[in-house]
Structure formats: structure tokens, C-alpha cells
Amino acid sequence: MHRVILHLDMDAFYASVEQRDNPALRGRPVIVGAPPTQRGVVAAASYEARKFGVRSAMPSVTAGRLCPAGVFVRPRMAAYQAESRAIMALVRESAGELIQQVSVDEAYADVSAQAQADSADASLERALPLARALKQLIRTQRQITATIGIAPNKLLAKLASDFKKPDGLTLIHESEKVAFLRPLPVRSLHGVGQVTEENLVRAGLRTVGDLQDYSGDLRALVGSWGPELKRFSIGDDPRPLYLGDEVKSISSENTFLRDTDDRPTLRACLREQAADIAAKLTQSRLGALTVQVKVRYGDFTTLTRQISVEEPLHEAREIYRLGCWLLARERLVHRPLRLLGLGVSGLQEACARQLPLAFFS
């Protein structure tokens, strides 16, 4: 059976919901997050705001500086989650039950059984009417737009949905996948983060085409992941859809020998925890949509606080900065801590884009 995978990605989801629910926001640079006059971060940004360089996880003060005309709106997570449930119901209605939901606004669908034809390319083309109908269904019933990629595997379907946004539809044929990949930067491939990219570029491998043509052993540059990276470079990806619904998370905790509220000690602890979490994310080729801190005081009172963003985080400094911000926002270090923990959840395939980070100490 020829594989046919759809990747659905809602367009600037949080901001689109806000613009739909408040017509006065349509066409304006909407920034979902705390206002720039307060210590806060951006959860999401509309395409109008992204033109100014505003991105998820950016400090609100930086977003305000980049986009002075930006309209800041407080996040309504319950509304976004309810909208997500409605959209995923439409996806199942159209594409069937073989769905891997990877975040509130993103999902893969295996429609191989519905699109079978004599050849791989013909099977992919049979999925086009289904994708068009799904996009129209979401537009009509939910009044927001989605972008869909169609390809023979998850790697390519994700790249296809990233190719033309917003409101796009891109198909990558089996026969054209190698040519499609050639001009893309190496960072475009699933699992290639900043450190891997730097190693590859130092070796003169800047594009996926360079990887395709490379005659050496990639394990010398990226370790044991080399053979899989080579397969990705030619568009081969046998990974199945994960159809389970268990919640995944990664966390790290430290119990201090003596209760402490010493800021340098706590910051050093968070940095180590963030580095440990980021290493595990990198190893699994994952990003995280939620960062959580946990504190326990001398009397064993335990508190947790978290923040969610629209685009996945995977670098230690991003996770560390949000952990610090949560501690400060919630004033959790008002007395000595017995335990400090940092964790991430809402795990999904890592985003290739490096988030711009402006400050935090």
C-alpha cells in the first residue's frame, strides 16, 4: 500500500481565534500574551505581528519594541482547547481515525486507505480533494484557516505544510521528493537543531542537497544519528503515526541540603535542569509547548506553575528563561526552598526554527 500522509497546521492559531472572536482585531498585529508594560512572554502572534519579528516565547517588552502598533491580548487557553477539540472532530470526520494530534493546532492523518491508486504519485493526488474539502470545512464551520501538506511520510508532510502559509495546500510527489529537498537548508530537516546545524555547516554541508551528495560518513559529524539523517535527506521516513493519547513530559528536580533562597544558587540549579531537559529533547528530536516549575518549602508545601506557548521550545536557554520568568511572576521565592524542579510537557516534533531571544539573566 502506498503511504499518504496529511499534515494539518492551523494558521497562527491562538491569534486567529482572537481575531475571529473580535472582528476589531482582524488585519491588525495581534500578540497573545502579557502586555509589554509587565514582565511576561508572547504565547503567539498573528501573521501581521510576525512581519515585525514577533515570535512565541519572546519577552513581551521585546515584542512591544519590535511592533509598537501591536495589540496585546491575554491568552484564553480554555477557548483554544475547546476550539482544538472542535477542529480535530472535523479532521476525524473527514480523514478517519488514523490521527496523530501533536498539539492543539497540529495533526497528522494517515489517509492511505482512502487514496489508493496504481502508483505512489497517483495515490497522493487522490488525497487532494479530501484536503481541499477539509480546509473548506474548517473555514466554513470554524471561520479560521488551516494549511495542509500531503506527502508519502511524516517528514515530507510537515515540510509541505510549512511551504505555503497561511491557508496553503502543498503536495510533494514521491517522484519529486529528492528534488524538492535539495535547495532547503539543513535546519529544515526534522531533528536538526542549532548544534547539529553548526557541525554540518562547519563541514560545508549547508543545504539538504549537500547532505544528499555527501560521500563521507555522517556519523563523524552527528554521531549515531548519521544514517537516519542521510535517509531524511533523500525523503525517506518510515516513522509511523503515534495513535496513543498518553501525556508525555520531561522533568528534573533538585532537593537542597539546606533550604535556600539564594538567587545565584537557584539560577545555577535551573540552568543545569534546563540543560538536562534540552539534551533529552534533542535526543528524542522533540520540542515542548509547556514549561512548568515546581517549588517545595521547608514545611513541605508544594506549588507548581506553568506557561504554554504556540510553537515548540527545544533549547536550554528558552526553557531556563521561562522557568526564571515563572518563578518571578508568581513570586515563588518569597522564602527558602527545599526543592526546585523544572519540567516540560506537550511534547511534539521539534520545530526547526530558532526562536529569537533578547534577554534574561
Secondary structure as UniProt FT lines:
FT   STRAND          5..10
FT   TURN            11..12
FT   HELIX           13..21
FT   HELIX           23..25
FT   TURN            26..27
FT   STRAND          30..33
FT   TURN            36..37
FT   STRAND          41..45
FT   HELIX           47..50
FT   TURN            51..53
FT   TURN            56..57
FT   HELIX           60..66
FT   TURN            68..69
FT   STRAND          71..73
FT   HELIX           77..95
FT   STRAND          99..103
FT   TURN            104..105
FT   STRAND          106..110
FT   HELIX           112..114
FT   HELIX           120..126
FT   HELIX           128..142
FT   STRAND          146..151
FT   HELIX           154..163
FT   STRAND          169..171
FT   HELIX           174..176
FT   HELIX           177..181
FT   TURN            182..183
FT   HELIX           186..188
FT   TURN            190..191
FT   HELIX           194..202
FT   TURN            203..204
FT   HELIX           208..213
FT   HELIX           219..222
FT   HELIX           223..225
FT   HELIX           226..233
FT   TURN            234..235
FT   STRAND          249..260
FT   HELIX           263..284
FT   STRAND          286..297
FT   TURN            298..299
FT   STRAND          302..313
FT   HELIX           316..329
FT   TURN            330..331
FT   STRAND          337..349
//
